[in-house]
Amino acid sequence: MKKSLFLTIVVVVMLLATAVPALADDPGTGNSDFVIQNIDAATATVTVEYYDQIGSADVLGGTPFTINGHGSMVFQASTLPVGDGWIGSVVVSADKQVAAATNLTWQSALGSGDDQITGGAYSGTYNPGTDLYFPYATIKPVGSVPGKLSRFSTITVQNAGTGDGHIHMYFYTQTTGAMTGPIDDIIGMGKAKTYNLSIAGPKIPALGGNWQGSVFVHSDDQPIAGVVTNHWAQLVFQQWGSAYEGVAQGAETLYGPSISRVDRTGQPPVNSWVRFSNLVVMNTEDTAANVTIQFFATGSTTAAMTINDTIPAKQMGEYNTRFGSATNPTYNAAAFQAALGTAFNGSVVIQSTNAKKLAAVVHSFWSQNTENAASTYTCVPAGATDVYIPFLPRIMLGSAWVSWGKVAVKNLSGSAANLTLNFYNTDGSAALAPVNATIAANSGDAYNTRFGSDSGAVPASTFTGLGGSYVGNLHIHSSQPIIAVVNLNVRPLESNTYNAYIPTP
């Protein structure tokens, strides 16, 4: 059976200074690397087609190739058959079930607080539908500098069908639910279109200069996939970047396996915030949603903090573990400090108690002195006993660390989950003896190829067998349903996050 997977690969070209009124809203030159993982034990025959977003070529590629059972293949931007300046989308077809993830990088000529590089990551879409939810998008100014943006989003929508797709985009303000739109557009088969909220145009809504909210996209006739990229800046510096895939439908219960609040201010040599998270929950429905949000520390079966809130129709609830909720003053910074402390790593469960459909994303921020990074992932409604990680590195240059990965896993059941972690090289051969681990009921743990597990049950030495030049993939088998996200340190100053692949029944 031929299966298709859709990747909205966005290669961002350098914007001319004259095209942008404020230099801080230019993310720079971007590239996309993507990885395809064969989750089957047998060899997969795969085809990759590249659809140009703005050029004349309808499709490139299309020559079949093979990926060994349990193997993976990395497609670097420099080797793609598309040339410089290309912006487009990718359709992956295979005769076995495959998973995929994309890593994005932007290099700013304007500089930044660290190495001028920001990045993001997201997963491919396996079962696109005719509805698409983006819980978070924004365009906000730098308060003290008129005309400059502190953050903005771009929204890319891909037609995953067999004919022209007619879409309608609706933009909802976070705190009022006020709707702007619809913005109507037509997208050709396999193609994608990108809507940069920082650049005025005929298909960009007039949201004003200070907007944050959610986006809903409906297609009349073709299934669609999509991704949001977010860019944060400080004055003329491009500080952070992130990406996440859109949600095909809302759910009454959502899970986020990675959330944190780690403050080492006054603790040399770090002496600063290290990690914190911002959870954004979108009410997709036309009436208010009553929600309960529970934060669980790693290894704990009891919630460390419970939030009870009401999110009005089409609005968003925002819950920041460092700064407190921007939408409910009851849960301020002090409330998070009291409940979670200064060394919290764990997971979150979001539930609607009155049967309303929700969508949610988690932003994570890493900040260590002048080194900053951000990432975003979508919360998911269900898990499986097998999950797949298409890309996982462990790379050193001499004694210096270059790249590593942390896989955060949440057990969704009321019984302990026994895990087997199977690491594979790109050729499908085993890279390490299977690693066994246990996660308590309704709890979580995270497995870091550099530091070992958050709980300490799996020491760092367990992963030394991967060596210092490992790039491969991971299959996790569990006795109970689980979900996972991958936090990547692609380089010491750049962190990306993407959702693990959960096979559909």
N, C-alpha and C positions, 0 to 999 in steps of 0.2 A: 504494500500500500504506500503510495507516495504521500509524503507529509510536507507541509510548507510552514516555514517560520519566517516572521517578518521582523526586520531590523531597520529602524529608521536611522541610518548612518548619516550624521550631520558633519560635514567637513566645512568649517567656518573659514571663509576667506577674509583677508585683512580689509577692513572698512577704510575708505578714504576719509581723512580728517574733515573734509568739506561736507561730507554726507551726514556727519554727526555733530550736533551742536555742543555736546559735552564730551571731552575725551574720556571721562571715567566710564562712559557706557560703551566703549569699544573693547570687547573681550580679547581681541588680538587674532592671531593666526591659529586656526584649529586643525586638528587631525583626529582621525578615528581609527583605532585598531579594534578588530572584533575576533571572537573565538567561537568555533563550532565544536561541540562535544558530541560524540556518538555514545549514547547511553546503552546501546545494545552490545551483546557479546560478539555478534557477527559483524562483518565488514559492511559499512554503509556506502552506497553510491549517492553522491551529493552534487547538486548544481547550485551555483550562486549567480544571480542576475542583479546587475546594477542599473538602477533607473535614475537618469539624470533629472534633477529638479528644475534647473533653469536653462540647460543647454538644448541642443537640437537632437542629440543622440537619445533615442527612446530606451535602449537597453544595451548593456555591454556584458561580457562574460557569457555564461551559459554552457561552458564545456564541462561535462561530468568528470568527477574525480572521486577517489575513495578515501575513507577514513577507517582505520582499523577498529575492530571492536574494542570498546573502552578507551579509544584514543581521542585525540582532539587536534585541531589545526588552528594556528594563530595567523590571522591576516593583518599584516602591518600596513599602515596607511601608505608607506613609501613603496610598497609592492603591489598595490591595487591597480587594476588596468583602467584607471580613470583619469590620470593626469592631475597636475596641480590646479587648484582653484575649483575643483569639482564639489558640487553639493548635491546630495541625492539620497536614495534609499536602496535597500537590499532586500531581496527575497531569496531565502534559502529553501531548497526542496531536497528531500531525501527519501530513500526507500526504507529507512529505519528511523526510529524516533531520535531526534537530535535536540540539543539545547544550545543556547548561544548567549553571549554577553558582549557588550561594547564598552570600551574605555575611550573617553574623550579627553583631549588635552588642548588647552589654549595657551599660547605664549604671547605675552603682551610686550610690545615694544615700548610701552609707557613705563614699564617697571612695576614692581610690587613690593610688598613688605618682606618678601623672601627671595625666591629665585625666578620671578617673573612668570612662573608656570602655575596654572590652575587646572583642575580636571574634574571629571564626573564619570559615572558608569551607570549602566542600566541593562536590564535583561531583554531578550527578544520576546516577541508576542506570538504565542502558539495558536491561540483560539480567538482571533479578533471578532468583535461584534459590531453592531450598528450604533452603539452608544459608547461614549468615551468620557471618563471623568478625570479631571486634573484638580486635586484638592488644593493646590497652592500655585499661584502665579502673582507677579507683582511688578510695579514700576514705582520707585520711590526716590525722592531727591535727597541730596546731602543738605541737611537742614540749614547749615550756615553758609552754603555756597549756592546762590541761585543758578539754575541751569545745569547743575551737575547731578548725576544720578548716583545714589548709594547702592541701589540694586535694581535689577530688571530681569525679566524672563523672556525666553523665546519658546514658542509652541510649534511643534512640527506634527503634522497629521499625514499619515500614509494611507493610500487606498490599497487595501489588501484583497480587492475583488477582481472581477473579470471584465469590467466595463467602467465607464466614467462614473465617478462618485460625486453626488450632490450633497454637500455638508452644510450644517448650520451651527454656528458657534455662539454660545451664550456666556456672558461674563457676569458673575455675581459678586457684589461687594461684600467683604468679610463681615462687617458689623451691622449692615442693614438689609442684606439680601437683595438690594436694588439690582435690577438686571439691565445690562447694556447689550444690544443685539436684537435679533440675530445678525451675525455676519455670515453671509451666504457665499459659497465658493464651489467650484468644480475642480476635482482632482482626477487626472487620468489614471488608467489602470497601472498599478504597481508604483506609481509616482507618489511624491510627497510634496507638501508645501509648508514653508516655515513662516511664522508670523512673529516678528520681533516687536515686542511692545514698546521698545524705546525709539522706534523709528516710525513716524507718522506715514500713513499710506492708505489707499482705498480699501484695503482689507484689514486694517488695524483699527480697533475700536477707539473712540474718544473717551478714554478713561480718566483723563485729568492727569496732573503731575504727581499725585500721591495716592496710589491705589494698591490695595492688596485684596485678593479674593480667590475664587475658584472658577473653573471653566468647565462647561459641559458642551460636548460636541455630539451632534446627531447626524447620521448619514441616512438619506432616504432609501438608498438602493444597494450600497456595497459595504462590506465589513471594513472597519478602519482600525489602525493602530496609531500610536503616537507617543511622543516624549516631550517633556519640558526640560529645558536647561535654564539654570538660575545663575546669575552673576552678582556677586557682592563686591562693592568697591569702597575705598576710603579716599576721598578727594580724587587725586589723579592715579591712585594705585588700584590695580585690579587684584583684590585680595583673595577671593574664594570663587569656586565654581562647583556646580553639582548638576546632576541629571536624574530623572526618574521616568519610568514608563507610565502611561495612562492606565486607568482602571476600566475594564469593560462593563462592570456592573457593581453596584453597591451591595453591602451585606450587613446583617444585623450584628454580627460579631467579627471583630478583626484582631489580628495578632501582630505585634512588632517584637522581634526577637532580640533587638539591640537598642538599648537606651541607657544613658549614663548621666552622672553628675559627679565629676572629679575635680576638686578644688585643692590645689597644693600651695595656695598663697601663704607666704610665711614659712614655707618648708623648702629650704635650699636643698639642691641647687636649682630646682624648678621655679619655685616662688611665683606661681601664676595658676590660672585655670588651665586644666589639661584637656578635659572633655566635658561637653554638656549637650543636651538634646532639646529640640523643639518639636513637639507633636502637634500636628494640625489635623483636625477632624472635620470633615465636610458632611453636612446633612444634605443628602441628595433629593429630599422629598419636599412636598409643598406644605407640610405641617411640621410643627416642632418635634424634635427628637429628644427624648430623655436618655442620657447616657451615663454609664458608669465606667470609669477608667481606673484600672488597677496596675500598680507598678510592683514588680517582683524582683528582689535582689537575686543574683546568681546563687543557685543552690537552695533557695528558700521556697517553701510551699505556701507561705503566708504573705499577703500583700503588705508591702512597706508603706504604701500610700494609696488611698482610694479617693477618687474625685467623683462627685455626683453633680451633674450639670444638665442644663437644658440648652440645646442649640436650636435657635429658631429656623424656620424654613429657609433653605438655600443659603444658610450662613455657615460660618466656620467657628469652631472652638480652637483656641491656641493655648498650649500648655508648655511653657519653657522651664526646664529644670533649673536653670540659673537665674533667670530674670522674673519668673513667675508667669501666670496667665495674663495674656493681653486682652482677654475677653471676659474673665470672671475674677474680680479683685479679691474674692475670698481666698483664692489659691495664689497668693503672692509669693515673692521670692523667699520670704521667711517661712512660709508653710512648706515649701519644697526643702528648705534647709533643715527644718525640724524633722521631717519625715524621712528624707533620703540621706541626710548627712553630706559628707564631703568626699566619700569614696564609693559612690554607688555605681555599680554596673549590673544590668539586668534586662528585663523584658517588660512588655506592657500588653494588657488585654483591654480591648475597647468593646463595650456592649451597649446596644440600644435596648432599653427595658420596655419600650412601647412599639416594637416591631417596625422601626424606621430603618431605611437603608443608609449606610454610611460609607464614606471612603476616607482614607487617611494616609498621610505621609509622615516620616520622621526625618527631620534635618539633624545631622550630627556635626558638631564643630570641635575641631582640635585646635588648641591654642597653647603654645608654649613659648613664652617671651615674645619674640618678634616673628615666630614661625606659626603660620595659620593655614588651616585647611577646612573644607566643608564637604559634606556628602548628603545625599537624600535617597531614601528607599520607600516603597509603598508597603503598607500593611496588608496582610492577606487574610482571607476568610477561612481557610482550611489547609490541612497538611496531608502528609502521606507517610508511609513507612519507608519509602525510598526517595531521597532528594539528591540533586546533582549540582555540582559546582564546576562550570566549564573552565574557569581560569583561576589558578592558585599558584603564587610564586614563593620561592625562598632563595633569594639571590644575595650573594656577598661579593665584595671586591676586596680580596685580602681579608683583613679583619673588620672592614667597614661594611655595614649593612646597606643594601641598595633597595631591596623590595621584599615584602613579606605579606602574608594574609592572615586574617582572623575570621573564622567561621563561627558565627553566633547561632546557636541552635536552641529552640524552645520545644519542650515536651508539651503537647496539647492534651494529654490524657491524665486521668486521675490515678494512674499506676506508673511505677518507675519504668523508664525507657532504657533498654540495653542497646547500645549503638556499636556498629562496626564501621570504622572509617577506612575506606579503600582508596589509596592514592595511586594514580596512574601517570605514567609518562605520556607524552603526546603520541607515541607509537602504540599505546595500549598496553604496554608491559607494566607490571606492578613496580612501583617506585619505592615501596616500603611494605614491610609486613603489616597486615591489617592491625589497626589500633582499636582496642576495645575500651568503651567508656560507658558510664551510667549517669542518667539525669533523673533526679527525683520527680515525682508527680507534679504536674503543672509548673515545673520550674525550668531552668535553662542553664546552659554553660557555653563557653566559647573556646575554640581551639585555635591557637595562634602558632603558625609555623616558626616564629622566632621565640616566643616567650612561654609556650605551653598553654595549658587551659587556665581560664580565669579562676576556677575552683582550686587549682593546684593538684587535682587528681591525676592529670596527665602532664608530666614535667616537660620542660623544654627539650631535655635530652632525647625524648621520644622521637623528635622530628629531625635530629641531626643526621639520621640515615638518608634524608632527602638530599643532603649535600648543600653546597653553596651556589649552585647554578640551576636550581630546579624550577621549571615551568611546566605545570601539568594540570590535571583535573582530579576531582574528588567525587566519589559516590559514598553516601552515608546510608546505611541500612539500619532500621530501628524496629524494635519490637512494638513500638507505639507510634501513632502519628506525630510527626514533627514538622517544623518549618525552619528555615535558615536564611540568613543574609551573610554576605561576605564583605568585610571591611578590608580594603586593600591599601597598603602603603606602597604605592607604585614607585615612589621615591621618598626619601625621608621627609620632604616637605609637602607631599601631595597625597591625600587620602580620598579614596573613592569607595562607594558602597553599591552593591547590586543584589537583587533577590536570587536565591537559589532556584533551580528549576524543579517544579513539582509536576510529575507526569499526570496527564488527564486520564480518567478511567477509560 
